């Protein structure tokens, strides 16, 4: 069965704004197969908001 996320997909522009990075940075990450998981629909790139939340959580650094 397909694992469908609950929130609607967002554009790369919306994702970049939410992460405070450029669209170019997201594109470079995709080109290098790094960064956030994404959905490709034809030529369109979309992100699941939950994946952005997970990515942000994984970047947390706790000082010693």
PDBQT receptor file of N, H, CA, C and O in Angstrom, charges set to zero:
ATOM      1  N   UNK A   1       0.832  -1.184   0.000  1.00  0.00    +0.000 N 
ATOM      2  CA  UNK A   1       0.000   0.000   0.000  1.00  0.00    +0.000 C 
ATOM      3  C   UNK A   1       0.875   1.244   0.000  1.00  0.00    +0.000 C 
ATOM      4  O   UNK A   1       1.927   1.255   0.640  1.00  0.00    +0.000 OA
ATOM      5  N   UNK A   2       0.477   2.252  -0.678  1.00  0.00    +0.000 N 
ATOM      6  H   UNK A   2      -0.377   2.243  -1.198  1.00  0.00    +0.000 HD
ATOM      7  CA  UNK A   2       1.208   3.504  -0.797  1.00  0.00    +0.000 C 
ATOM      8  C   UNK A   2       1.121   4.306   0.486  1.00  0.00    +0.000 C 
ATOM      9  O   UNK A   2       0.034   4.481   1.038  1.00  0.00    +0.000 OA
ATOM     10  N   UNK A   3       2.258   4.795   0.969  1.00  0.00    +0.000 N 
ATOM     11  H   UNK A   3       3.141   4.653   0.521  1.00  0.00    +0.000 HD
ATOM     12  CA  UNK A   3       2.292   5.622   2.179  1.00  0.00    +0.000 C 
ATOM     13  C   UNK A   3       2.047   7.073   1.783  1.00  0.00    +0.000 C 
ATOM     14  O   UNK A   3       2.961   7.758   1.326  1.00  0.00    +0.000 OA
ATOM     15  N   UNK A   4       0.822   7.539   1.958  1.00  0.00    +0.000 N 
ATOM     16  H   UNK A   4       0.078   6.982   2.330  1.00  0.00    +0.000 HD
ATOM     17  CA  UNK A   4       0.436   8.891   1.556  1.00  0.00    +0.000 C 
ATOM     18  C   UNK A   4       0.541   9.828   2.755  1.00  0.00    +0.000 C 
ATOM     19  O   UNK A   4       0.027   9.529   3.833  1.00  0.00    +0.000 OA
ATOM     20  N   UNK A   5       1.203  10.950   2.562  1.00  0.00    +0.000 N 
ATOM     21  H   UNK A   5       1.620  11.192   1.686  1.00  0.00    +0.000 HD
ATOM     22  CA  UNK A   5       1.336  11.949   3.615  1.00  0.00    +0.000 C 
ATOM     23  C   UNK A   5       0.036  12.738   3.717  1.00  0.00    +0.000 C 
ATOM     24  O   UNK A   5      -0.714  12.832   2.746  1.00  0.00    +0.000 OA
ATOM     25  N   UNK A   6      -0.231  13.301   4.889  1.00  0.00    +0.000 N 
ATOM     26  H   UNK A   6       0.379  13.224   5.679  1.00  0.00    +0.000 HD
ATOM     27  CA  UNK A   6      -1.500  13.983   5.131  1.00  0.00    +0.000 C 
ATOM     28  C   UNK A   6      -1.532  15.407   4.573  1.00  0.00    +0.000 C 
ATOM     29  O   UNK A   6      -2.559  15.825   4.038  1.00  0.00    +0.000 OA
ATOM     30  N   UNK A   7      -0.436  16.163   4.684  1.00  0.00    +0.000 N 
ATOM     31  H   UNK A   7       0.398  15.824   5.120  1.00  0.00    +0.000 HD
ATOM     32  CA  UNK A   7      -0.436  17.554   4.239  1.00  0.00    +0.000 C 
ATOM     33  C   UNK A   7      -0.163  17.629   2.737  1.00  0.00    +0.000 C 
ATOM     34  O   UNK A   7       0.508  16.759   2.182  1.00  0.00    +0.000 OA
ATOM     35  N   UNK A   8      -0.679  18.667   2.081  1.00  0.00    +0.000 N 
ATOM     36  H   UNK A   8      -1.224  19.374   2.532  1.00  0.00    +0.000 HD
ATOM     37  CA  UNK A   8      -0.427  18.807   0.641  1.00  0.00    +0.000 C 
ATOM     38  C   UNK A   8       1.049  19.093   0.363  1.00  0.00    +0.000 C 
ATOM     39  O   UNK A   8       1.763  19.644   1.201  1.00  0.00    +0.000 OA
ATOM     40  N   UNK A   9       1.481  18.708  -0.823  1.00  0.00    +0.000 N 
ATOM     41  H   UNK A   9       0.901  18.260  -1.504  1.00  0.00    +0.000 HD
ATOM     42  CA  UNK A   9       2.860  18.954  -1.234  1.00  0.00    +0.000 C 
ATOM     43  C   UNK A   9       3.099  20.448  -1.398  1.00  0.00    +0.000 C 
ATOM     44  O   UNK A   9       2.179  21.203  -1.714  1.00  0.00    +0.000 OA
ATOM     45  N   UNK A  10       4.350  20.871  -1.178  1.00  0.00    +0.000 N 
ATOM     46  H   UNK A  10       5.097  20.258  -0.921  1.00  0.00    +0.000 HD
ATOM     47  CA  UNK A  10       4.698  22.280  -1.368  1.00  0.00    +0.000 C 
ATOM     48  C   UNK A  10       5.764  22.397  -2.459  1.00  0.00    +0.000 C 
ATOM     49  O   UNK A  10       6.492  21.445  -2.743  1.00  0.00    +0.000 OA
ATOM     50  N   UNK A  11       5.838  23.563  -3.052  1.00  0.00    +0.000 N 
ATOM     51  H   UNK A  11       5.247  24.336  -2.822  1.00  0.00    +0.000 HD
ATOM     52  CA  UNK A  11       6.789  23.817  -4.140  1.00  0.00    +0.000 C 
ATOM     53  C   UNK A  11       8.200  23.985  -3.584  1.00  0.00    +0.000 C 
ATOM     54  O   UNK A  11       8.397  24.142  -2.379  1.00  0.00    +0.000 OA
ATOM     55  N   UNK A  12       9.173  23.948  -4.489  1.00  0.00    +0.000 N 
ATOM     56  H   UNK A  12       9.013  23.821  -5.468  1.00  0.00    +0.000 HD
ATOM     57  CA  UNK A  12      10.549  24.152  -4.044  1.00  0.00    +0.000 C 
ATOM     58  C   UNK A  12      10.751  25.587  -3.552  1.00  0.00    +0.000 C 
ATOM     59  O   UNK A  12      11.581  25.823  -2.675  1.00  0.00    +0.000 OA
ATOM     60  N   UNK A  13      10.010  26.540  -4.098  1.00  0.00    +0.000 N 
ATOM     61  H   UNK A  13       9.336  26.348  -4.811  1.00  0.00    +0.000 HD
ATOM     62  CA  UNK A  13      10.097  27.920  -3.627  1.00  0.00    +0.000 C 
ATOM     63  C   UNK A  13       9.591  28.028  -2.186  1.00  0.00    +0.000 C 
ATOM     64  O   UNK A  13      10.198  28.704  -1.355  1.00  0.00    +0.000 OA
ATOM     65  N   UNK A  14       8.473  27.355  -1.901  1.00  0.00    +0.000 N 
ATOM     66  H   UNK A  14       7.980  26.806  -2.576  1.00  0.00    +0.000 HD
ATOM     67  CA  UNK A  14       7.935  27.365  -0.545  1.00  0.00    +0.000 C 
ATOM     68  C   UNK A  14       8.872  26.652   0.427  1.00  0.00    +0.000 C 
ATOM     69  O   UNK A  14       9.061  27.100   1.558  1.00  0.00    +0.000 OA
ATOM     70  N   UNK A  15       9.455  25.543  -0.019  1.00  0.00    +0.000 N 
ATOM     71  H   UNK A  15       9.301  25.179  -0.938  1.00  0.00    +0.000 HD
ATOM     72  CA  UNK A  15      10.396  24.807   0.820  1.00  0.00    +0.000 C 
ATOM     73  C   UNK A  15      11.636  25.649   1.107  1.00  0.00    +0.000 C 
ATOM     74  O   UNK A  15      12.111  25.688   2.242  1.00  0.00    +0.000 OA
ATOM     75  N   UNK A  16      12.156  26.318   0.092  1.00  0.00    +0.000 N 
ATOM     76  H   UNK A  16      11.770  26.286  -0.830  1.00  0.00    +0.000 HD
ATOM     77  CA  UNK A  16      13.337  27.161   0.267  1.00  0.00    +0.000 C 
ATOM     78  C   UNK A  16      13.049  28.291   1.260  1.00  0.00    +0.000 C 
ATOM     79  O   UNK A  16      13.875  28.595   2.121  1.00  0.00    +0.000 OA
ATOM     80  N   UNK A  17      11.893  28.896   1.134  1.00  0.00    +0.000 N 
ATOM     81  H   UNK A  17      11.223  28.648   0.435  1.00  0.00    +0.000 HD
ATOM     82  CA  UNK A  17      11.519  29.978   2.042  1.00  0.00    +0.000 C 
ATOM     83  C   UNK A  17      11.412  29.466   3.475  1.00  0.00    +0.000 C 
ATOM     84  O   UNK A  17      11.880  30.112   4.412  1.00  0.00    +0.000 OA
ATOM     85  N   UNK A  18      10.794  28.305   3.634  1.00  0.00    +0.000 N 
ATOM     86  H   UNK A  18      10.413  27.780   2.873  1.00  0.00    +0.000 HD
ATOM     87  CA  UNK A  18      10.631  27.736   4.984  1.00  0.00    +0.000 C 
ATOM     88  C   UNK A  18      11.970  27.384   5.618  1.00  0.00    +0.000 C 
ATOM     89  O   UNK A  18      12.130  27.490   6.833  1.00  0.00    +0.000 OA
ATOM     90  N   UNK A  19      12.933  26.965   4.801  1.00  0.00    +0.000 N 
ATOM     91  H   UNK A  19      12.803  26.878   3.813  1.00  0.00    +0.000 HD
ATOM     92  CA  UNK A  19      14.252  26.585   5.304  1.00  0.00    +0.000 C 
ATOM     93  C   UNK A  19      15.247  27.744   5.321  1.00  0.00    +0.000 C 
ATOM     94  O   UNK A  19      16.369  27.597   5.807  1.00  0.00    +0.000 OA
ATOM     95  N   UNK A  20      14.838  28.884   4.795  1.00  0.00    +0.000 N 
ATOM     96  H   UNK A  20      13.927  29.003   4.401  1.00  0.00    +0.000 HD
ATOM     97  CA  UNK A  20      15.721  30.063   4.690  1.00  0.00    +0.000 C 
ATOM     98  C   UNK A  20      16.972  29.752   3.867  1.00  0.00    +0.000 C 
ATOM     99  O   UNK A  20      18.084  30.139   4.224  1.00  0.00    +0.000 OA
ATOM    100  N   UNK A  21      16.759  29.049   2.764  1.00  0.00    +0.000 N 
ATOM    101  H   UNK A  21      15.855  28.735   2.474  1.00  0.00    +0.000 HD
ATOM    102  CA  UNK A  21      17.838  28.770   1.817  1.00  0.00    +0.000 C 
ATOM    103  C   UNK A  21      17.338  29.154   0.424  1.00  0.00    +0.000 C 
ATOM    104  O   UNK A  21      16.156  29.440   0.239  1.00  0.00    +0.000 OA
ATOM    105  N   UNK A  22      18.231  29.159  -0.533  1.00  0.00    +0.000 N 
ATOM    106  H   UNK A  22      19.192  28.927  -0.382  1.00  0.00    +0.000 HD
ATOM    107  CA  UNK A  22      17.830  29.491  -1.895  1.00  0.00    +0.000 C 
ATOM    108  C   UNK A  22      17.294  28.255  -2.618  1.00  0.00    +0.000 C 
ATOM    109  O   UNK A  22      17.583  27.120  -2.239  1.00  0.00    +0.000 OA
ATOM    110  N   UNK A  23      16.519  28.499  -3.652  1.00  0.00    +0.000 N 
ATOM    111  H   UNK A  23      16.284  29.421  -3.960  1.00  0.00    +0.000 HD
ATOM    112  CA  UNK A  23      16.050  27.417  -4.516  1.00  0.00    +0.000 C 
ATOM    113  C   UNK A  23      17.261  26.747  -5.155  1.00  0.00    +0.000 C 
ATOM    114  O   UNK A  23      17.277  25.531  -5.345  1.00  0.00    +0.000 OA
ATOM    115  N   UNK A  24      18.264  27.537  -5.483  1.00  0.00    +0.000 N 
ATOM    116  H   UNK A  24      18.251  28.525  -5.329  1.00  0.00    +0.000 HD
ATOM    117  CA  UNK A  24      19.500  27.003  -6.065  1.00  0.00    +0.000 C 
ATOM    118  C   UNK A  24      20.129  25.964  -5.137  1.00  0.00    +0.000 C 
ATOM    119  O   UNK A  24      20.615  24.936  -5.607  1.00  0.00    +0.000 OA
ATOM    120  N   UNK A  25      20.126  26.214  -3.835  1.00  0.00    +0.000 N 
ATOM    121  H   UNK A  25      19.731  27.049  -3.452  1.00  0.00    +0.000 HD
ATOM    122  CA  UNK A  25      20.681  25.275  -2.857  1.00  0.00    +0.000 C 
ATOM    123  C   UNK A  25      19.902  23.954  -2.886  1.00  0.00    +0.000 C 
ATOM    124  O   UNK A  25      20.508  22.882  -2.879  1.00  0.00    +0.000 OA
ATOM    125  N   UNK A  26      18.576  24.023  -2.919  1.00  0.00    +0.000 N 
ATOM    126  H   UNK A  26      18.085  24.894  -2.925  1.00  0.00    +0.000 HD
ATOM    127  CA  UNK A  26      17.773  22.801  -2.988  1.00  0.00    +0.000 C 
ATOM    128  C   UNK A  26      18.063  22.032  -4.278  1.00  0.00    +0.000 C 
ATOM    129  O   UNK A  26      18.157  20.805  -4.269  1.00  0.00    +0.000 OA
ATOM    130  N   UNK A  27      18.201  22.759  -5.378  1.00  0.00    +0.000 N 
ATOM    131  H   UNK A  27      18.125  23.756  -5.385  1.00  0.00    +0.000 HD
ATOM    132  CA  UNK A  27      18.490  22.115  -6.666  1.00  0.00    +0.000 C 
ATOM    133  C   UNK A  27      19.872  21.464  -6.654  1.00  0.00    +0.000 C 
ATOM    134  O   UNK A  27      20.050  20.362  -7.171  1.00  0.00    +0.000 OA
ATOM    135  N   UNK A  28      20.842  22.149  -6.063  1.00  0.00    +0.000 N 
ATOM    136  H   UNK A  28      20.697  23.044  -5.642  1.00  0.00    +0.000 HD
ATOM    137  CA  UNK A  28      22.194  21.586  -5.972  1.00  0.00    +0.000 C 
ATOM    138  C   UNK A  28      22.185  20.325  -5.112  1.00  0.00    +0.000 C 
ATOM    139  O   UNK A  28      22.839  19.339  -5.450  1.00  0.00    +0.000 OA
ATOM    140  N   UNK A  29      21.455  20.353  -4.014  1.00  0.00    +0.000 N 
ATOM    141  H   UNK A  29      20.924  21.154  -3.740  1.00  0.00    +0.000 HD
ATOM    142  CA  UNK A  29      21.347  19.158  -3.164  1.00  0.00    +0.000 C 
ATOM    143  C   UNK A  29      20.737  17.990  -3.935  1.00  0.00    +0.000 C 
ATOM    144  O   UNK A  29      21.221  16.863  -3.833  1.00  0.00    +0.000 OA
ATOM    145  N   UNK A  30      19.681  18.248  -4.705  1.00  0.00    +0.000 N 
ATOM    146  H   UNK A  30      19.288  19.164  -4.788  1.00  0.00    +0.000 HD
ATOM    147  CA  UNK A  30      19.067  17.183  -5.500  1.00  0.00    +0.000 C 
ATOM    148  C   UNK A  30      20.051  16.646  -6.533  1.00  0.00    +0.000 C 
ATOM    149  O   UNK A  30      20.133  15.437  -6.751  1.00  0.00    +0.000 OA
ATOM    150  N   UNK A  31      20.789  17.540  -7.162  1.00  0.00    +0.000 N 
ATOM    151  H   UNK A  31      20.722  18.522  -6.986  1.00  0.00    +0.000 HD
ATOM    152  CA  UNK A  31      21.762  17.138  -8.186  1.00  0.00    +0.000 C 
ATOM    153  C   UNK A  31      22.824  16.211  -7.585  1.00  0.00    +0.000 C 
ATOM    154  O   UNK A  31      23.291  15.281  -8.242  1.00  0.00    +0.000 OA
ATOM    155  N   UNK A  32      23.201  16.478  -6.323  1.00  0.00    +0.000 N 
ATOM    156  H   UNK A  32      22.822  17.234  -5.789  1.00  0.00    +0.000 HD
ATOM    157  CA  UNK A  32      24.232  15.677  -5.642  1.00  0.00    +0.000 C 
ATOM    158  C   UNK A  32      23.631  14.540  -4.814  1.00  0.00    +0.000 C 
ATOM    159  O   UNK A  32      24.338  13.878  -4.054  1.00  0.00    +0.000 OA
ATOM    160  N   UNK A  33      22.326  14.319  -4.965  1.00  0.00    +0.000 N 
ATOM    161  H   UNK A  33      21.751  14.857  -5.582  1.00  0.00    +0.000 HD
ATOM    162  CA  UNK A  33      21.614  13.259  -4.226  1.00  0.00    +0.000 C 
ATOM    163  C   UNK A  33      21.787  13.387  -2.718  1.00  0.00    +0.000 C 
ATOM    164  O   UNK A  33      21.984  12.394  -2.018  1.00  0.00    +0.000 OA
ATOM    165  N   UNK A  34      21.712  14.619  -2.229  1.00  0.00    +0.000 N 
ATOM    166  H   UNK A  34      21.552  15.426  -2.797  1.00  0.00    +0.000 HD
ATOM    167  CA  UNK A  34      21.778  14.878  -0.791  1.00  0.00    +0.000 C 
ATOM    168  C   UNK A  34      20.572  15.723  -0.411  1.00  0.00    +0.000 C 
ATOM    169  O   UNK A  34      19.791  16.132  -1.271  1.00  0.00    +0.000 OA
ATOM    170  N   UNK A  35      20.428  15.978   0.875  1.00  0.00    +0.000 N 
ATOM    171  H   UNK A  35      21.062  15.645   1.573  1.00  0.00    +0.000 HD
ATOM    172  CA  UNK A  35      19.368  16.885   1.300  1.00  0.00    +0.000 C 
ATOM    173  C   UNK A  35      18.062  16.182   1.593  1.00  0.00    +0.000 C 
ATOM    174  O   UNK A  35      18.044  15.068   2.116  1.00  0.00    +0.000 OA
ATOM    175  N   UNK A  36      16.982  16.835   1.253  1.00  0.00    +0.000 N 
ATOM    176  H   UNK A  36      16.997  17.740   0.828  1.00  0.00    +0.000 HD
ATOM    177  CA  UNK A  36      15.641  16.445   1.647  1.00  0.00    +0.000 C 
ATOM    178  C   UNK A  36      14.991  15.574   0.577  1.00  0.00    +0.000 C 
ATOM    179  O   UNK A  36      15.135  15.856  -0.612  1.00  0.00    +0.000 OA
ATOM    180  N   UNK A  37      14.277  14.520   0.975  1.00  0.00    +0.000 N 
ATOM    181  H   UNK A  37      14.160  14.290   1.942  1.00  0.00    +0.000 HD
ATOM    182  CA  UNK A  37      13.537  13.737  -0.012  1.00  0.00    +0.000 C 
ATOM    183  C   UNK A  37      12.519  14.619  -0.741  1.00  0.00    +0.000 C 
ATOM    184  O   UNK A  37      11.967  15.553  -0.159  1.00  0.00    +0.000 OA
ATOM    185  N   UNK A  38      12.280  14.318  -2.001  1.00  0.00    +0.000 N 
ATOM    186  H   UNK A  38      12.728  13.559  -2.474  1.00  0.00    +0.000 HD
ATOM    187  CA  UNK A  38      11.354  15.117  -2.803  1.00  0.00    +0.000 C 
ATOM    188  C   UNK A  38      10.544  14.212  -3.710  1.00  0.00    +0.000 C 
ATOM    189  O   UNK A  38      10.858  13.034  -3.882  1.00  0.00    +0.000 OA
ATOM    190  N   UNK A  39       9.502  14.776  -4.283  1.00  0.00    +0.000 N 
ATOM    191  H   UNK A  39       9.247  15.733  -4.143  1.00  0.00    +0.000 HD
ATOM    192  CA  UNK A  39       8.626  14.063  -5.204  1.00  0.00    +0.000 C 
ATOM    193  C   UNK A  39       8.772  14.715  -6.570  1.00  0.00    +0.000 C 
ATOM    194  O   UNK A  39       8.725  15.940  -6.686  1.00  0.00    +0.000 OA
ATOM    195  N   UNK A  40       8.944  13.913  -7.585  1.00  0.00    +0.000 N 
ATOM    196  H   UNK A  40       8.982  12.918  -7.491  1.00  0.00    +0.000 HD
ATOM    197  CA  UNK A  40       9.065  14.419  -8.949  1.00  0.00    +0.000 C 
ATOM    198  C   UNK A  40       7.796  14.027  -9.708  1.00  0.00    +0.000 C 
ATOM    199  O   UNK A  40       7.483  12.844  -9.844  1.00  0.00    +0.000 OA
ATOM    200  N   UNK A  41       7.080  15.021 -10.195  1.00  0.00    +0.000 N 
ATOM    201  H   UNK A  41       7.335  15.982 -10.085  1.00  0.00    +0.000 HD
ATOM    202  CA  UNK A  41       5.863  14.805 -10.975  1.00  0.00    +0.000 C 
ATOM    203  C   UNK A  41       6.106  15.455 -12.333  1.00  0.00    +0.000 C 
ATOM    204  O   UNK A  41       5.952  16.666 -12.492  1.00  0.00    +0.000 OA
ATOM    205  N   UNK A  42       6.484  14.641 -13.298  1.00  0.00    +0.000 N 
ATOM    206  H   UNK A  42       6.610  13.657 -13.169  1.00  0.00    +0.000 HD
ATOM    207  CA  UNK A  42       6.910  15.197 -14.584  1.00  0.00    +0.000 C 
ATOM    208  C   UNK A  42       8.164  16.020 -14.352  1.00  0.00    +0.000 C 
ATOM    209  O   UNK A  42       9.170  15.503 -13.864  1.00  0.00    +0.000 OA
ATOM    210  N   UNK A  43       8.109  17.299 -14.699  1.00  0.00    +0.000 N 
ATOM    211  H   UNK A  43       7.292  17.719 -15.095  1.00  0.00    +0.000 HD
ATOM    212  CA  UNK A  43       9.243  18.193 -14.454  1.00  0.00    +0.000 C 
ATOM    213  C   UNK A  43       9.118  18.933 -13.124  1.00  0.00    +0.000 C 
ATOM    214  O   UNK A  43      10.043  19.627 -12.704  1.00  0.00    +0.000 OA
ATOM    215  N   UNK A  44       7.979  18.783 -12.473  1.00  0.00    +0.000 N 
ATOM    216  H   UNK A  44       7.227  18.219 -12.815  1.00  0.00    +0.000 HD
ATOM    217  CA  UNK A  44       7.738  19.492 -11.212  1.00  0.00    +0.000 C 
ATOM    218  C   UNK A  44       8.397  18.792 -10.043  1.00  0.00    +0.000 C 
ATOM    219  O   UNK A  44       8.418  17.563  -9.973  1.00  0.00    +0.000 OA
ATOM    220  N   UNK A  45       8.932  19.575  -9.131  1.00  0.00    +0.000 N 
ATOM    221  H   UNK A  45       8.915  20.573  -9.188  1.00  0.00    +0.000 HD
ATOM    222  CA  UNK A  45       9.510  19.057  -7.897  1.00  0.00    +0.000 C 
ATOM    223  C   UNK A  45       8.666  19.564  -6.744  1.00  0.00    +0.000 C 
ATOM    224  O   UNK A  45       8.369  20.755  -6.650  1.00  0.00    +0.000 OA
ATOM    225  N   UNK A  46       8.284  18.648  -5.867  1.00  0.00    +0.000 N 
ATOM    226  H   UNK A  46       8.525  17.680  -5.943  1.00  0.00    +0.000 HD
ATOM    227  CA  UNK A  46       7.478  19.000  -4.703  1.00  0.00    +0.000 C 
ATOM    228  C   UNK A  46       8.057  18.340  -3.464  1.00  0.00    +0.000 C 
ATOM    229  O   UNK A  46       8.743  17.322  -3.551  1.00  0.00    +0.000 OA
ATOM    230  N   UNK A  47       7.774  18.925  -2.319  1.00  0.00    +0.000 N 
ATOM    231  H   UNK A  47       7.216  19.752  -2.249  1.00  0.00    +0.000 HD
ATOM    232  CA  UNK A  47       8.250  18.405  -1.041  1.00  0.00    +0.000 C 
ATOM    233  C   UNK A  47       7.079  18.141  -0.112  1.00  0.00    +0.000 C 
ATOM    234  O   UNK A  47       6.081  18.861  -0.130  1.00  0.00    +0.000 OA
ATOM    235  N   UNK A  48       7.211  17.094   0.703  1.00  0.00    +0.000 N 
ATOM    236  H   UNK A  48       8.021  16.509   0.718  1.00  0.00    +0.000 HD
ATOM    237  CA  UNK A  48       6.243  16.843   1.769  1.00  0.00    +0.000 C 
ATOM    238  C   UNK A  48       6.649  17.708   2.964  1.00  0.00    +0.000 C 
ATOM    239  O   UNK A  48       7.803  17.646   3.388  1.00  0.00    +0.000 OA
ATOM    240  N   UNK A  49       5.749  18.503   3.514  1.00  0.00    +0.000 N 
ATOM    241  H   UNK A  49       4.812  18.554   3.169  1.00  0.00    +0.000 HD
ATOM    242  CA  UNK A  49       6.090  19.316   4.685  1.00  0.00    +0.000 C 
ATOM    243  C   UNK A  49       6.654  18.480   5.841  1.00  0.00    +0.000 C 
ATOM    244  O   UNK A  49       7.524  18.944   6.578  1.00  0.00    +0.000 OA
ATOM    245  N   UNK A  50       6.158  17.252   5.996  1.00  0.00    +0.000 N 
ATOM    246  H   UNK A  50       5.451  16.875   5.397  1.00  0.00    +0.000 HD
ATOM    247  CA  UNK A  50       6.661  16.380   7.058  1.00  0.00    +0.000 C 
ATOM    248  C   UNK A  50       8.144  16.064   6.864  1.00  0.00    +0.000 C 
ATOM    249  O   UNK A  50       8.887  15.942   7.838  1.00  0.00    +0.000 OA
ATOM    250  N   UNK A  51       8.576  15.932   5.600  1.00  0.00    +0.000 N 
ATOM    251  H   UNK A  51       7.972  16.031   4.809  1.00  0.00    +0.000 HD
ATOM    252  CA  UNK A  51       9.990  15.667   5.320  1.00  0.00    +0.000 C 
ATOM    253  C   UNK A  51      10.853  16.875   5.683  1.00  0.00    +0.000 C 
ATOM    254  O   UNK A  51      11.990  16.715   6.128  1.00  0.00    +0.000 OA
ATOM    255  N   UNK A  52      10.316  18.084   5.493  1.00  0.00    +0.000 N 
ATOM    256  H   UNK A  52       9.393  18.214   5.131  1.00  0.00    +0.000 HD
ATOM    257  CA  UNK A  52      11.052  19.282   5.906  1.00  0.00    +0.000 C 
ATOM    258  C   UNK A  52      11.189  19.297   7.425  1.00  0.00    +0.000 C 
ATOM    259  O   UNK A  52      12.260  19.605   7.947  1.00  0.00    +0.000 OA
ATOM    260  N   UNK A  53      10.113  18.968   8.134  1.00  0.00    +0.000 N 
ATOM    261  H   UNK A  53       9.243  18.718   7.709  1.00  0.00    +0.000 HD
ATOM    262  CA  UNK A  53      10.160  18.928   9.597  1.00  0.00    +0.000 C 
ATOM    263  C   UNK A  53      11.191  17.915  10.077  1.00  0.00    +0.000 C 
ATOM    264  O   UNK A  53      11.961  18.193  10.997  1.00  0.00    +0.000 OA
ATOM    265  N   UNK A  54      11.205  16.751   9.459  1.00  0.00    +0.000 N 
ATOM    266  H   UNK A  54      10.580  16.525   8.712  1.00  0.00    +0.000 HD
ATOM    267  CA  UNK A  54      12.177  15.711   9.824  1.00  0.00    +0.000 C 
ATOM    268  C   UNK A  54      13.593  16.191   9.563  1.00  0.00    +0.000 C 
ATOM    269  O   UNK A  54      14.476  16.019  10.403  1.00  0.00    +0.000 OA
ATOM    270  N   UNK A  55      13.813  16.795   8.396  1.00  0.00    +0.000 N 
ATOM    271  H   UNK A  55      13.096  16.935   7.713  1.00  0.00    +0.000 HD
ATOM    272  CA  UNK A  55      15.147  17.294   8.057  1.00  0.00    +0.000 C 
ATOM    273  C   UNK A  55      15.611  18.326   9.075  1.00  0.00    +0.000 C 
ATOM    274  O   UNK A  55      16.758  18.287   9.520  1.00  0.00    +0.000 OA
ATOM    275  N   UNK A  56      14.733  19.244   9.446  1.00  0.00    +0.000 N 
ATOM    276  H   UNK A  56      13.802  19.276   9.085  1.00  0.00    +0.000 HD
ATOM    277  CA  UNK A  56      15.080  20.276  10.426  1.00  0.00    +0.000 C 
ATOM    278  C   UNK A  56      15.433  19.615  11.760  1.00  0.00    +0.000 C 
ATOM    279  O   UNK A  56      16.426  19.988  12.386  1.00  0.00    +0.000 OA
ATOM    280  N   UNK A  57      14.644  18.651  12.197  1.00  0.00    +0.000 N 
ATOM    281  H   UNK A  57      13.837  18.348  11.689  1.00  0.00    +0.000 HD
ATOM    282  CA  UNK A  57      14.901  17.956  13.465  1.00  0.00    +0.000 C 
ATOM    283  C   UNK A  57      16.250  17.254  13.456  1.00  0.00    +0.000 C 
ATOM    284  O   UNK A  57      16.954  17.237  14.465  1.00  0.00    +0.000 OA
ATOM    285  N   UNK A  58      16.605  16.681  12.327  1.00  0.00    +0.000 N 
ATOM    286  H   UNK A  58      16.032  16.695  11.507  1.00  0.00    +0.000 HD
ATOM    287  CA  UNK A  58      17.872  15.951  12.219  1.00  0.00    +0.000 C 
ATOM    288  C   UNK A  58      19.091  16.878  12.215  1.00  0.00    +0.000 C 
ATOM    289  O   UNK A  58      20.214  16.410  12.406  1.00  0.00    +0.000 OA
ATOM    290  N   UNK A  59      18.896  18.162  12.005  1.00  0.00    +0.000 N 
ATOM    291  H   UNK A  59      17.984  18.542  11.849  1.00  0.00    +0.000 HD
ATOM    292  CA  UNK A  59      20.006  19.100  11.966  1.00  0.00    +0.000 C 
ATOM    293  C   UNK A  59      20.331  19.669  13.358  1.00  0.00    +0.000 C 
ATOM    294  O   UNK A  59      21.268  20.451  13.512  1.00  0.00    +0.000 OA
ATOM    295  N   UNK A  60      19.561  19.274  14.345  1.00  0.00    +0.000 N 
ATOM    296  H   UNK A  60      18.800  18.638  14.220  1.00  0.00    +0.000 HD
ATOM    297  CA  UNK A  60      19.735  19.809  15.697  1.00  0.00    +0.000 C 
ATOM    298  C   UNK A  60      21.115  19.433  16.246  1.00  0.00    +0.000 C 
ATOM    299  O   UNK A  60      21.533  18.276  16.188  1.00  0.00    +0.000 OA
ATOM    300  N   UNK A  61      21.799  20.431  16.775  1.00  0.00    +0.000 N 
ATOM    301  H   UNK A  61      21.459  21.371  16.822  1.00  0.00    +0.000 HD
ATOM    302  CA  UNK A  61      23.111  20.239  17.386  1.00  0.00    +0.000 C 
ATOM    303  C   UNK A  61      22.991  20.618  18.857  1.00  0.00    +0.000 C 
ATOM    304  O   UNK A  61      22.544  21.711  19.203  1.00  0.00    +0.000 OA
ATOM    305  N   UNK A  62      23.402  19.684  19.713  1.00  0.00    +0.000 N 
ATOM    306  H   UNK A  62      23.766  18.796  19.432  1.00  0.00    +0.000 HD
ATOM    307  CA  UNK A  62      23.375  19.955  21.147  1.00  0.00    +0.000 C 
ATOM    308  C   UNK A  62      24.807  20.182  21.610  1.00  0.00    +0.000 C 
ATOM    309  O   UNK A  62      25.636  19.277  21.515  1.00  0.00    +0.000 OA
ATOM    310  N   UNK A  63      25.111  21.384  22.112  1.00  0.00    +0.000 N 
ATOM    311  H   UNK A  63      24.438  22.119  22.189  1.00  0.00    +0.000 HD
ATOM    312  CA  UNK A  63      26.467  21.653  22.588  1.00  0.00    +0.000 C 
ATOM    313  C   UNK A  63      26.815  20.767  23.785  1.00  0.00    +0.000 C 
ATOM    314  O   UNK A  63      25.945  20.362  24.556  1.00  0.00    +0.000 OA
ATOM    315  N   UNK A  64      28.092  20.482  23.914  1.00  0.00    +0.000 N 
ATOM    316  H   UNK A  64      28.798  20.811  23.287  1.00  0.00    +0.000 HD
ATOM    317  CA  UNK A  64      28.552  19.656  25.029  1.00  0.00    +0.000 C 
ATOM    318  C   UNK A  64      28.509  20.359  26.343  1.00  0.00    +0.000 C 
ATOM    319  O   UNK A  64      28.869  19.778  27.367  1.00  0.00    +0.000 OA
TER     320      UNK A  64
